[in-house]
Amino acid sequence: MLEIAGLIWVNTDVDKLREASAAAAREPTPIRVPCERKALPPVDTAPMQQVETSK
């Protein structure tokens, strides 16, 4: 993945990298719980009124 981005590893212990990669692969993927949207307020059905905002 780093090579695709044009990056390289510097001073990385290969054994530790393998252990970390294996540990990350063993981790279960988190269950995605979607957020529930709030209920919209009811639509106002009253007739519209024009309001004067300046004198």
N, C-alpha and C positions, 0 to 999 in steps of 0.2 A: 504494500500500500504506500509506503514511503517513497519507493522508487518511482511510482506513478506520479507522485507529487513533486518529484525532482529533489528529494531529500536523501541523505545517507546517514547511517549510524556511525557515531564516533565514540570510541572507547567503551563499547558495549560488551559485557561478558556474555558470550554465546550461550553458555549453560544456564545462566540466570534468565536469559531471554526465553529459552525453550521452556523452563519451569513456569515462568509467568504466563506464557502463551497457553501452556497446558492447563494451568489453573483457571485461566479466563475461559477456556473452552469447557471446563467442567461446571462452571457456574450456570445455574438455570436462568433462562431468559425471563425477565420480569413480565408479569401478566399486565397487559395494558388495559386500564379501566378508563373508558371514555367519560369525559365530563358531561354532566347533564345540564342542559340549558334551562335557565330560569323561565318560568311561564310569563308570556307577554301580558301586559295589562290589557284590559278589555278596550276595544276601539270605541272612541266617543262618537255616538251617533247623533248628538245634538246638532242643530243647525249652526253654521258658522256665523260669526258676527264681526263686522268691521269695527276696529278700534282706532280712534284718533290718537296719535302719539306725539304730535306737536301742535302748537297753537298758531 
